[in-house]
Amino acid sequence: MYFYPRAFLSEKEVSRIVDQNVWWVIAIFFSLLSGITFGYFYRKYIARIKIGQAEEIAKRIIEENKERGEAIKKEALLEAKEEIHQERAEVEREIRSRRAEIQKLESRFLQKEENIDRRMDSLSKKEKAVLKKEADLSTREEEIGAIREEQLKQLEQIAGLSPEEARKVLLRNVEAESRHEVAKLIRQIEEEAKETADKKGREIITQAIQRSAAEHTMESTVSVVSLPSDEMKGRIIGREGRNIRTLETLTGVDLIIDDTPEAVIISGFDIIRREIARVALEKLIADGRIHPSRIEEVVVKAREDIERSIKEEGEQACIDMGVHGLPAEAVRLLGKLKYRTSFGQNVLSHSKEVARLGSIMAAELGANVALVKRAGLLHDVGKAIDAEVEGPHALIGADIARKLGESKTIVNVIASHHMEESPRTVEAVLIQAADAISAARPGARRENLETYVKRLEKLEGLAASFRGVEKAFAIQAGREVRVIIQSEDINDDESAALSRDIAKKIEVELEYPGQIKVTVIRETRFINYAK
């Protein structure tokens, strides 16, 4: 309802306006109602059209899916048929191969049956032939018996011998034939005994080798000393090289200080020298005081330690092998073999192995096991001093054993193990066999190292043969010989001449690759003590 001021409109006007407005409202209402109704039916019509379209699309999708399903079904059927066809073909191939195998087996069985039938036929034929031969033999034996009786009668008539005399003659003939047969039998038995002995000997040696399996390591000509740091290399060298020069001069080895981190290499063919240098250098590194006078003290102490170690090694070898009552000198010489090699093989390890192998074979043969152990341990004792005494090491060792009061049997075993003397006992032969076995093991020996060591020993001996030479050391793998002379006997000018003389003698008497450097060292010291 609208209110208007009375000052402007009258009531009629107002009612007329109101009536007009009502009709307008009614008209608007009906127009809205008709619009809504039209919109409803229009939307319904549109919905029917969309539903129809959707139904057509759905029908079309269903038909397409049906067609696609039919196609997939056909493809699946085709694939299944192909698989069935392939499987059928494989089964047929397998059946054919099986049939072929069965046919082969059948043919083999038929062949075997035919072979068996043939063998049976041949056996039956052989059996008939044997029976026939037996019958023939029986008839022939009867005929032979009759013929023999006739011949005996004729012989009696011809010889004019009675049956007693004929029997005696026959016995003499049989005795002669029997002696011949016995001699043949004895010879056959001897040959069989020899074959059996050879076989038994091989078995005993094989058993001894198997029971005494030993590891072999080739001796090297260098030792490596570990350093706490690379700074220690400078201290070992010393000012102007005096420390390393002193150590090399006193021990007769060559110290190689190169780029190897925290390590010094000691080179030398003589194991004792190399061990003395190693022990001395380790003591110096642990002590920290490295100078020439201290080096001299430590080298002397290292020599004493090595001498003590030699004695301990000899005693340990005797304990290991169960050999008792050896003289102290024999024990010391055994210990020296720890630092001796023969063709690269450690001689002490070789001696222990020979004693072990020989004792095993002696036990099998019933020989003197204790004697074999003792002789095996001492058989190479001559190698401990063979550089100082001329002659074969076997004879040197036999002479040492004789001086130390060993029995004649042991002396013969030592002297005969390389056939310098003839073996007189079974034990001597056993030591020969054990020595050959130990030396012939794969990897036990290497000839090149022994030849190399002998060349260096000869080089040192040649240099030491000159007047005034105190010591001579071959270093740098034989490429240098360092000669230390007595300063009071030879002056500087004579030292220069001595180096030339040694070099010329080396050129004349030795064969060597490359060149050999001869270094002659003459040193004069003056020592006083402040009290």
C-alpha positions in Angstrom: 0.0 0.0 0.0 1.3 3.4 -1.0 0.6 6.5 1.1 0.6 9.8 -0.6 0.1 13.1 1.1 -3.3 14.4 1.0 -2.2 17.8 0.1 -1.4 16.6 -3.3 -3.9 13.7 -4.1 -7.5 13.1 -3.4 -8.9 9.8 -2.3 -10.3 8.9 -5.7 -7.1 9.5 -7.3 -5.5 7.4 -4.7 -8.0 4.5 -5.1 -7.6 4.8 -8.9 -3.9 4.6 -8.6 -4.2 1.6 -6.2 -6.5 -0.2 -8.6 -4.1 0.4 -11.4 -1.3 -1.0 -9.4 -3.2 -4.1 -8.4 -4.0 -4.8 -12.0 -0.4 -4.3 -12.9 0.6 -6.7 -10.1 -1.9 -9.3 -11.4 -0.6 -8.8 -14.9 2.9 -9.2 -13.8 2.0 -12.3 -11.7 0.3 -14.0 -14.7 3.1 -13.1 -17.0 5.6 -14.6 -14.5 3.4 -17.7 -14.1 3.2 -18.1 -17.9 7.0 -17.7 -18.2 7.6 -20.2 -15.5 5.2 -22.7 -17.1 6.8 -22.1 -20.5 10.2 -22.5 -19.1 9.2 -25.7 -17.4 7.8 -27.3 -20.5 10.7 -26.0 -22.6 13.2 -27.5 -20.2 11.2 -30.7 -20.2 11.3 -30.7 -23.9 15.0 -30.0 -23.9 15.5 -32.8 -21.4 13.6 -35.3 -23.6 15.7 -34.3 -26.5 18.9 -34.9 -24.5 17.6 -38.1 -23.1 16.9 -39.3 -26.6 20.3 -38.3 -27.7 21.9 -40.0 -24.7 19.9 -43.1 -25.5 21.1 -43.1 -29.1 24.7 -42.6 -27.9 24.3 -45.4 -25.4 22.8 -47.7 -28.0 25.7 -46.8 -30.4 28.3 -47.4 -27.6 26.6 -50.8 -26.8 26.7 -51.8 -30.4 30.3 -50.7 -30.8 31.2 -52.6 -27.7 29.4 -55.7 -29.0 31.3 -55.4 -32.2 34.6 -54.9 -30.4 33.8 -57.8 -28.1 33.1 -60.0 -31.1 36.4 -59.0 -32.6 38.3 -59.7 -29.4 36.5 -63.0 -29.1 37.5 -63.9 -32.6 41.1 -62.9 -32.0 41.2 -64.9 -28.7 39.8 -67.9 -30.5 42.4 -67.5 -33.3 45.3 -67.2 -30.7 44.0 -70.2 -28.8 43.8 -72.2 -32.0 47.4 -71.2 -32.9 48.6 -72.2 -29.4 46.8 -75.5 -29.6 48.3 -76.0 -33.0 51.8 -75.2 -31.7 51.4 -77.4 -28.7 50.1 -80.2 -30.9 53.0 -79.8 -33.2 55.5 -79.9 -30.2 53.7 -83.0 -28.8 53.9 -84.6 -32.2 57.6 -83.8 -32.5 58.3 -85.2 -29.0 56.2 -88.3 -29.8 58.3 -88.7 -33.0 61.6 -88.3 -31.1 60.4 -90.7 -28.4 59.4 -93.2 -31.1 62.8 -92.8 -32.7 64.5 -93.4 -29.4 62.3 -96.4 -28.8 63.1 -97.7 -32.2 66.9 -97.3 -31.5 66.6 -99.0 -28.2 64.6 -101.8 -29.8 67.2 -102.2 -32.5 70.0 -102.2 -29.8 68.1 -104.9 -27.9 67.6 -106.9 -31.1 71.3 -106.6 -31.9 72.2 -107.6 -28.3 69.9 -110.6 -28.6 71.4 -111.6 -31.9 74.9 -111.2 -30.3 73.9 -113.3 -27.4 72.4 -115.9 -29.7 75.6 -116.0 -31.7 77.7 -116.3 -28.6 75.5 -119.1 -27.3 75.8 -120.9 -30.6 79.6 -120.4 -30.5 79.8 -121.5 -26.9 77.7 -124.6 -27.7 80.0 -125.3 -30.6 83.1 -124.8 -28.4 81.6 -127.1 -25.8 81.0 -129.8 -28.4 84.5 -129.3 -29.6 85.9 -129.5 -26.1 83.9 -132.7 -25.4 85.2 -134.1 -28.7 88.8 -133.2 -27.8 88.4 -134.7 -24.3 87.2 -138.0 -25.9 90.1 -137.8 -28.4 92.5 -137.1 -25.5 91.2 -140.1 -23.5 91.6 -142.4 -26.5 95.1 -140.9 -27.2 96.1 -141.4 -23.6 95.1 -145.0 -23.8 97.0 -145.3 -27.0 100.0 -143.5 -25.5 99.9 -145.8 -22.4 100.0 -148.8 -24.6 102.8 -147.4 -26.8 104.7 -146.5 -23.6 104.4 -150.0 -22.3 105.6 -151.4 -25.6 108.5 -149.0 -25.7 109.5 -149.8 -22.1 109.6 -153.5 -23.0 111.6 -152.8 -26.1 114.0 -150.5 -24.1 114.5 -153.2 -21.5 115.2 -155.7 -24.2 117.6 -153.3 -26.1 119.3 -151.9 -22.9 119.4 -155.2 -21.1 118.4 -153.4 -17.9 116.2 -154.8 -15.2 113.2 -152.7 -14.0 115.2 -151.8 -10.9 118.1 -150.4 -12.9 115.8 -148.6 -15.3 114.0 -147.0 -12.3 117.3 -145.8 -11.0 118.3 -144.3 -14.4 114.9 -142.7 -14.6 115.2 -141.2 -11.1 118.6 -139.7 -11.9 117.1 -138.1 -15.1 114.1 -136.9 -13.1 116.5 -135.5 -10.4 118.5 -133.6 -13.0 115.3 -132.2 -14.6 114.0 -131.3 -11.1 117.2 -129.4 -10.2 116.9 -127.4 -13.4 113.2 -126.7 -12.7 114.1 -125.7 -9.1 116.8 -123.3 -10.3 114.4 -121.7 -12.7 111.8 -121.4 -9.9 114.4 -119.9 -7.6 115.4 -117.3 -10.3 111.7 -116.5 -10.8 111.1 -116.1 -7.1 114.2 -113.7 -6.9 112.9 -111.6 -9.7 109.4 -111.5 -8.1 111.1 -110.5 -4.8 113.0 -107.7 -6.5 109.8 -106.4 -8.1 108.0 -106.6 -4.7 110.9 -104.9 -3.0 110.9 -102.1 -5.6 107.1 -101.7 -5.2 107.4 -101.8 -1.4 110.3 -99.2 -1.5 108.2 -96.9 -3.6 105.3 -97.2 -1.2 107.5 -96.5 1.8 109.1 -93.4 0.1 105.6 -92.2 -1.0 104.2 -92.6 2.5 107.2 -90.7 3.9 106.7 -87.9 1.5 103.0 -87.6 2.3 103.5 -87.8 6.0 106.2 -85.1 5.9 104.6 -82.5 3.7 106.7 -79.3 4.0 106.3 -75.7 2.8 109.2 -74.2 1.0 110.0 -70.5 0.8 112.9 -69.2 -1.3 115.4 -67.2 0.6 115.7 -63.6 -0.6 118.7 -61.3 -0.8 117.0 -58.3 0.7 115.4 -57.4 4.1 113.0 -54.6 4.7 113.0 -52.5 8.0 109.9 -50.5 8.8 110.3 -46.9 9.9 108.0 -45.0 12.2 108.1 -42.1 9.7 109.9 -40.8 6.7 111.8 -38.3 8.8 113.8 -41.2 10.2 115.4 -41.7 6.7 117.4 -38.4 7.1 118.6 -39.4 10.5 119.8 -42.8 9.2 121.7 -41.1 6.4 123.2 -38.6 8.8 125.2 -35.5 8.0 127.0 -35.9 4.7 126.0 -39.6 4.8 128.3 -40.5 7.6 125.7 -42.6 9.5 124.7 -44.8 6.6 128.3 -45.1 5.4 129.4 -46.3 8.9 126.6 -48.8 9.1 127.4 -50.2 5.6 131.1 -50.4 6.3 130.6 -52.2 9.6 128.1 -54.8 8.4 129.1 -55.2 4.8 125.6 -54.7 3.3 124.0 -52.1 1.2 121.3 -49.8 2.6 118.8 -48.7 -0.1 116.8 -45.6 1.0 114.5 -44.7 -1.9 110.9 -43.5 -2.3 109.4 -46.5 -0.5 107.3 -45.0 2.2 108.4 -45.7 5.8 110.9 -48.5 4.8 114.6 -49.1 4.4 115.8 -52.0 2.2 118.9 -53.9 3.3 120.6 -55.7 0.4 123.2 -58.4 0.7 123.7 -62.0 -0.3 125.1 -63.1 3.1 122.2 -63.8 5.4 124.1 -63.3 8.6 125.4 -59.9 7.6 122.0 -58.9 6.5 120.5 -60.1 9.8 123.1 -58.2 11.8 122.4 -55.0 9.9 118.6 -55.5 10.3 118.8 -56.0 14.1 121.3 -53.1 14.5 119.1 -50.8 12.5 116.0 -51.7 14.4 117.8 -51.1 17.7 119.0 -47.7 16.5 115.6 -46.7 15.4 114.1 -47.7 18.7 116.9 -45.9 20.7 116.8 -42.8 18.6 120.5 -42.0 19.0 122.0 -42.5 15.6 125.7 -41.5 15.2 128.9 -43.3 14.2 130.1 -44.3 17.7 126.6 -45.5 18.7 126.3 -47.4 15.5 129.6 -49.3 16.3 128.3 -50.2 19.7 124.9 -51.4 18.4 126.5 -53.5 15.6 128.7 -55.3 18.2 125.7 -55.9 20.3 123.7 -57.2 17.2 126.6 -59.6 16.4 126.3 -61.0 20.0 122.6 -61.3 19.6 122.9 -63.2 16.3 125.5 -65.6 17.9 123.0 -66.2 20.8 120.3 -66.8 18.2 122.5 -69.3 16.3 122.9 -71.3 19.5 119.2 -71.2 20.3 118.3 -72.3 16.7 120.6 -75.3 17.0 119.1 -76.3 20.4 115.6 -75.9 19.1 116.4 -78.0 16.0 117.7 -80.8 18.4 114.5 -80.5 20.5 112.2 -80.6 17.5 113.8 -83.7 16.1 114.3 -85.5 19.5 118.1 -85.7 19.1 119.9 -85.5 22.5 123.5 -85.5 23.6 125.0 -83.4 20.7 128.2 -81.5 21.6 127.9 -77.8 22.0 130.0 -77.2 18.9 127.7 -79.4 16.8 124.7 -77.5 18.1 126.3 -74.1 17.2 127.1 -75.4 13.7 123.5 -76.5 13.3 122.3 -73.1 14.3 124.6 -71.5 11.7 122.8 -73.5 9.0 119.7 -71.3 9.8 121.6 -68.6 7.9 122.9 -70.8 5.1 121.1 -71.6 1.9 121.7 -74.3 -0.8 120.2 -73.4 -4.2 117.8 -71.1 -2.4 116.7 -73.8 0.2 117.4 -73.1 3.9 119.9 -75.8 5.0 118.6 -76.1 8.6 115.0 -76.7 7.4 116.4 -79.1 4.8 118.4 -81.0 7.5 115.3 -81.3 9.7 113.2 -82.6 6.8 115.9 -85.2 5.9 115.9 -86.4 9.5 112.1 -86.6 9.5 111.9 -88.4 6.1 114.7 -90.8 7.0 113.2 -91.7 10.3 109.8 -92.5 8.8 111.4 -94.8 6.2 113.6 -96.4 8.9 110.6 -97.1 11.0 108.9 -98.9 8.1 112.0 -101.0 7.3 112.9 -101.7 10.9 116.2 -99.8 10.8 117.7 -97.7 13.6 115.4 -94.7 13.8 117.4 -92.7 16.4 120.6 -93.1 14.4 118.9 -92.0 11.2 117.5 -88.9 12.9 120.9 -87.9 14.3 122.7 -88.5 11.0 120.0 -86.7 9.0 120.2 -83.7 11.2 124.1 -83.6 10.9 124.4 -84.7 7.3 124.9 -81.1 6.0 126.9 -79.7 9.0 129.9 -79.3 6.7 128.1 -76.4 4.9 128.4 -74.3 8.1 132.2 -73.9 7.4 132.6 -74.9 3.8 133.5 -71.3 2.9 136.4 -71.6 5.3 137.7 -75.1 4.5 138.4 -76.5 1.1 136.7 -79.7 -0.1 133.2 -81.2 -0.5 130.8 -80.4 2.3 130.1 -84.1 2.9 133.7 -84.9 3.7 134.0 -81.7 5.7 130.9 -82.7 7.7 132.2 -86.3 8.2 135.5 -84.9 9.5 133.7 -82.6 11.9 131.5 -85.5 13.2 134.7 -87.6 13.7 136.4 -84.9 15.7 133.2 -84.4 17.8 133.2 -88.1 18.8 130.3 -89.4 16.6 130.2 -93.1 15.8 131.7 -94.5 12.6 128.3 -95.3 11.3 127.2 -91.7 11.5 130.5 -90.5 10.0 129.9 -92.9 7.0 126.3 -91.7 6.6 127.5 -88.1 6.4 130.4 -88.8 4.1 128.4 -91.0 1.7 125.2 -89.0 1.3 126.6 -87.6 -2.0 128.6 -90.8 -2.8 132.1 -89.3 -1.8 132.3 -92.6 0.1 130.4 -95.9 -0.4 127.4 -96.4 2.0 128.0 -99.3 4.4 124.6 -99.5 6.1 120.9 -99.3 5.4 120.8 -96.0 7.3 123.3 -94.4 4.9 121.1 -95.4 1.9 118.0 -94.0 3.7 119.7 -90.7 4.2 120.7 -90.6 0.6 117.0 -91.1 -0.4 115.7 -88.6 2.1 118.2 -86.0 1.0 117.2 -86.5 -2.7 113.5 -86.3 -1.8 113.9 -83.1 0.2 116.0 -81.4 -2.5 113.7 -82.5 -5.3 110.4 -81.3 -3.9 108.8 -78.7 -6.3 109.9 -75.2 -5.3 112.5 -76.4 -2.7 115.5 -75.2 -4.6 116.5 -72.6 -7.2 119.8 -72.9 -8.9 120.0 -69.2 -10.0 120.2 -67.9 -6.4 123.0 -70.4 -5.5 125.0 -69.4 -8.6 124.5 -65.8 -7.8 125.6 -66.3 -4.2 128.7 -68.2 -5.2 129.7 -65.5 -7.7 129.4 -62.9 -4.9 131.5 -65.1 -2.5 134.1 -65.5 -5.2 134.2 -61.7 -5.7 134.7 -61.1 -2.0 137.4 -63.8 -1.8 139.3 -62.3 -4.8 139.3 -58.8 -3.2 140.3 -60.1 0.2 143.3 -62.0 -1.3 145.4 -58.8 -1.6 147.8 -57.6 1.0 146.5 -55.1 3.5 142.8 -55.9 3.0 141.0 -56.2 6.3 137.4 -56.9 4.9 135.7 -57.1 1.5 132.0 -56.8 1.0 130.1 -57.4 -2.3 127.1 -55.1 -2.5 124.6 -53.8 -5.0 123.9 -57.4 -6.2 127.5 -57.8 -7.2 127.8 -54.5 -9.1 130.1 -53.1 -6.4 132.8 -54.5 -4.1 133.7 -52.4 -1.1 137.2 -53.1 0.3 138.3 -51.9 3.8 142.1 -51.7 4.2 144.3 -51.4 7.2 145.5 -47.8 7.3 148.8 -48.6 9.0 149.8 -51.0 6.2 148.8 -49.1 3.1 148.9 -45.4 2.4 146.6 -43.4 0.1 148.8 -43.8 -3.0 148.9 -47.5 -2.5 145.2 -47.6 -2.0 144.6 -46.1 -5.4 146.9 -48.7 -7.0 145.2 -51.4 -5.0 141.8 -50.5 -6.4 143.2 -50.7 -10.0 144.8 -54.1 -9.2 141.6 -55.5 -7.8 139.6 -54.3 -10.9 142.1 -55.9 -13.3 142.1 -59.2 -11.4 138.3 -59.2 -11.5 138.3 -58.7 -15.2 140.7 -61.6 -15.7 139.3 -64.2 -13.4 135.5 -63.5 -13.1 132.6 -63.6 -15.5 129.9 -61.1 -14.8 127.3 -58.9 -16.5 127.8 -55.2 -16.9 130.6 -53.6 -14.8 131.7 -53.9 -11.2 132.7 -50.8 -9.1 135.7 -51.3 -6.8 135.6 -49.0 -3.8 138.7 -49.0 -1.5 138.2 -47.3 1.9 141.1 -46.2 4.1 140.2 -44.6 7.3 142.4 -43.3 10.1 141.1 -42.7 13.6 142.7 -41.0 16.5 140.9 -41.6 19.8 141.7 -40.0 23.2 139.8 -40.0 26.5 139.5 -37.0 28.8 139.7 -38.1 32.4 
